[in-house]
Amino acid sequence: MNQREEMKKFHFPTFLRGYIRQLEQTAVVCAVRGGLVSMIPVLLIGALSLTLNTFPVEAYQKAVSAFAGGFIPNLLELIYSATFGLLSVYMTFFISRSYVKIKAKPETVHSGACVSSMIAFFILAGAYLPSFGTNNTGPKSMFLALITGLGATELYLRLHARFNRRRRFIFSDGADRDFNRMLTTIAPITIVSIFFGLLNTAIIRVFNVDSALALLASAFNWLFSHGQTGFLKGFFFVFLSSVLWFFGIHGSDTLENVMQTFFATGLEQNKAAVALGAAPKAVLTKEFFDCFVLMGGCGTTICLLVAILLFSKKWSHRGLGLAASFPMFFNINEMMVFGLPIILNPTMLIPFIMTPLACYSVAYLALSTGLVPLITSEVTWTTPIIIGGYAATGSVAGSILQLVNLCIGVLIYSPFVILLENEEAEKARNYFDAFVEYFEDNEQTLTNVILTDHNEKYNDFVRTLCGDLYHDLKRLKLYYQPQYHYDGHCLGVEALLRWEHADYGFIYPPLVVKLASDGGFLPELEEAVLRKALSDRPKVLKRFGKNAKLSVNVTGTTVITPRFIQFCRRQNEADSFNGKHICLEVTEQASLNFNKATLNALRELRSMGLMLAIDDFSMGQTSLNYLKENTFDIIKLDGSLIKGLFGHHNCREIITSITQLADSLNMSVIAEYVETKEQKEVLHEIGCDCYQGYLYSPAVSLER
């Protein structure tokens, strides 16, 4: 058994998995995750601009600075300021919008909640201060974004609901209606603004700071003000930074004051010692954390990236890894942290905290014992792995230490990558089963409904399935069910579509057709089925004889289209249909409109040498229309008639009438769903001698 198969067995204990699922389904977690996912475009653009602007190659920096008077660095700085410089503002808005979608009632004005949360954020971040800028709205304020995005929105929703209960607004049409709706937001927004204004004022008065944001910085500095700057203080710094990141707070920037106060001075101490001819003594420096702990960004996520690329089989995870790899190579990992996501993901909590702590401990041991020289050179935090280790220590040992930590981190992350996929696959499977049950229970009702626009609960899921099906068109499978004569010889086989989804296994065939129809690629699907069946035909003939008929299903909406006719023409020109007993079974679920164009299309198909069959034939008006123009060769009885042979006497009479009518029109009749010898004998007595069903074989692969 290989490593991946062993890992597949890895799961949290059942009771713990239950708690995790409950946590993941809470409105708060769902809102934060949804908001962070919405931020991915902002993160990607910001990360790209930062990477290009801080690319750690001197020749590159000189070239871009010299071009057009520094136009490129200025442009990149502008983009960075508009993305990462306002990161907390985006976070507040998107979390609020996500939360209100989950919690709000239909009559709630969603924009009011977002406005409330934005006002609350700017109040707590100190928008009234002369020094207010991107330092207040960037990553350092993400904790405030979390509080206001959730707290202010919840307060707004409660107030809005209370005011609406007391006063019912009657909305008129047009602009007046929108105006009246916005009036309902004024009171809740005002109260939320006053509440957070009072809260911020209380914080300023009680703690003698200029804003709530300043209080956070002071609180973290106080936490680290006790004791010597050594192993334990650095260990706690890494732990706290990772925990903050896990809750959606930019740990590195939030603790930037701590870094500058207690650790960044170590490099200057080492430089001064070297200048005096003495040995450097400070192990902990800013470069120590950047090069040996935060490789790939917080959580040492370069290790997660490698683990995903090595062990993940989920295309979405691998795609995210590949997309995030370039900025992560330069230690910018927001896209991975928010996109996977790691934020508020209980499955990833352990490795996200454990990996940087392990790397910190190993690096501290290596530098403090002299295995790796102490850091004496300043290194930009975006310097890639291997290069950064060498540049910081002036020794290959620094690069080797980075590689050792990389291996340790990959070993820690790998089982959790597999665990995450197992958990996601199980949740997706449960969701898929619920959707299929919903579809089967409402199949007739949903016939004329576009699934992607019908049930909001399943809209996105259906679109995903449509996308998966479209990409799998060339890998569709056909199963074959034989058709037998009463005397025992095989008449031919019917090719039946089977789609085996990578995660959900074989999909209910009517759902496959419905997905293709709603996705707008039903013609491509049916052409792919016919093309596959024709390529399998030599094997069919070898198994069942040279006169075996090959039947393929085509919907009534497709069979008469110019596109399908042209497709058949091309197939016929490449290899003539004449004499090959190829039959198109036209389902009656989508009835044909028998006008001149329809008849011409059907006649052209027959002129190519194709046979035509009416599938699921019953006694409806459309079925009789199928017969009167004499364009079909075969009638396939509706399965309900066969199933009712012994329960409904009228079924026998109907089948008798159909067989007699078919005989007079020189058409054959095939009975589907024949499962017992008793059914076969009754059908024989009333004139039907061709059968298809489990009595002979289920639909199986051609090899079987």
ABEGO torsion letter per residue (X at the ends): XBAAAAAAABBBBAAAAAAAAAAAABAAAAAAAAAAAAAAAAAAAAAAAAAAAABBBAAAAAAAAABGGGAAAAAAAAAAAABAAAAAAAAAAAAAAAAAAAABBAABBAAAAAAAAAAAAAAAAGAABAABBAAAABAAAAAAAAAAAAAAAAAAAAAAAAAAAABBBBBBBEAAAAAAAAAAAAAAAAAAAAAAAAAAAAAAAAAGBABAAAAAAAAAAAAAABEBBBAAAAAAAAAAAAAAAAAGBBAAAAAAAAAAAAAAAAAAAAAAAAAAGBBBABABBAAAAAAAAABGEBGGAAAAAAAAAAABABAAAAAAAAAAAAAAAAGBAAAAAAAOBABGBAAAAAAAAAAAAAAAAAAAAAAAAGABBBBABBBBAABBBGAAAAAAAGBAAAAAAAAAAAAAAAAAAAAAAAAAAAAAAAAAAAAAAAAAAAAAAAAAAAAABBAAAABAAAAAAAAAAAAAAAAAAAABBBBBBBBBBAAGBBAEBBBBBBBBBAAAEBBBAAAAAAAAAAAGAAAAAAAAAAAAAAAAAAAAAAAAEAABBBBBBBBAAAAABAAAAAAAAAAAAABBABGAGBBBBBBAABBBBBBAAAAAAAAAAAAAGBBBBBBGBBABAAAAAAAAAGABABBBBBAAAAAAAAABAAAAAAAAAAAAAAAAAGBBBBBBGBABAAAAAAAAAAGBABBBEAAABBBBBAAX
